[in-house]
Amino acid sequence: KAADGPDFRSCARNGDDPASRVAMTEWGARALLRAGRPDEARALADAIPEGLEVGENLSYYHDLLYDKGLKSADELLNLGPDAPYRLETVGFGVATRMLAAGDTARALEVFRAIVADPWWPGFGRIAAEAELARREENR
């Protein structure tokens, strides 16, 4: 579909929808953290209010709450059988933040746990494999 056609759905045009806004904000914050711009990443997270109904984007929302100090890494990574999301989604966000904070050893542990999980099609799994490959651990 053409980007200028009637069927094209722009992420930016869906910013009024809380679920879309949270997903876009979380990926933007990750990119800013990786670019060494933590103050801008924090500003994005701070703009997201508590108590939003975000549906299937709960993992992204929880990663932003982690940025705000309202969730801990252990809380997000210790998923029980009734967890509302998968490790590759929330875990990749947490590991990215660990890397940005200089906790490379713990970030790599999380990336390895994501890759060890038998569920393979998630974006976080693919990104974790790429992160480990950059470090020549996944070859």
N, C-alpha and C positions, 0 to 999 in steps of 0.2 A: 504494500500500500504506500502510496506517495505521502511524504511528510506534509504536504500541503493539501491533501485530499480530504474529503468529508469524513472518512473513516479513521483518520489519524487521531490518536489520543495522546496529547502532550502531557507529560508528567506535570509540568509547571501550570497547566490549565486546570489541574485537579487539586490545587493547593487548599481549596476550601474544604475538601473532604479530609477529616482528621486522619483516617488510615493512610491516605496517599501523602498527606503532609508529613506524617511521622516517618514514613519510609524514605521520602526524599531528603528529609532533614538528617536522618541517621546516616545515610550514605554520604551526604555532603559533609557531615561531621567527621566520618571516617577518613574521607579524602583530605580534609584540612589537617587532621592529626598526622596523617602520613606525610603531608607536605611541610610539617614542622610549624603549623599555625594553630597551636592549641587555644589561644585566646578567642580566635574566630570560631573554632569548633565549640567551645564552651558557650559562646554567645548564641549559637544555633540551638544547642540543647536547652539553654536557659529560656529560650522563647517558647518552648513547648510546655504547656501547663500540665499540672497533675490532674488526674481524674478523667482523662480523655477515654472515650470508647473508640478503640482502634481496630476491633475485629481481629482479622488474621495477622495483622502487623504488630501483635503484642511483643514479639521478640525485639523488634526495632525500638518500640516504645521503652521496653525495659533497658535496652542498651543506653538510651538517652537518659533514663532515670539513674543509671549507673554513672554517667557523666556528671550528673547533678549531685551525686553522693547519696541518693535515696535507695539504691540497690547496691549490694556487694557482689564482687566477682564470684565468691563461693555460693551465694544465693542463686545467681544466674546459672552457674555451671553444674551444680549438683541437682540434676534433673531426676525426678522420680517418675514412676510409671504413668502418672496422671499429668505430667508437665504439659503446658499449653503450647509448647513449641519444641523444635528439635535442636540438638546440640550444634549442628553446623550453622544454624542461623544466628542464635544468640552467642554461641561460642566464638564465631569468627569476629563478631563485633567486640567482644571482650578481649580477645587476643590482640586485635588491632590496637586497642587502647593500651594494653600492656606493653606492646612494642613501642608505642609512642612515649610511654612513661619510662622507658629504659629497662623494663623487666623482660628482657629477651628470653631468658631461660623459661620463665613461666609461660610466656606467649607460645614458645615452641612446644611446650607440653600440651597446650590446648590445641594447637594445630595438629599435632600428632594424634591426639584423641579424636579429633574430627575425622581425620583420614582413616583411622582404625575402625570407625563406625561402619557397619555394612551398608548403610543408606548412602548412595553415591550421587544422586542427581541434583542435590541442592547447590545453589550458588556458593554458599559458604564452604562446602566440601571442595568444590572446584578451586576456589580461591585459596584454601588452605594447602591444597596440593601444589598450587603455583608458588605459594610462599615457601614451602619446604623445598621445592625444586630450585628456586632461586638460591637457596642455601645448600643445594646439592644433597639433600637428605632423602629425597623421594625418587631416586633414580634406580 
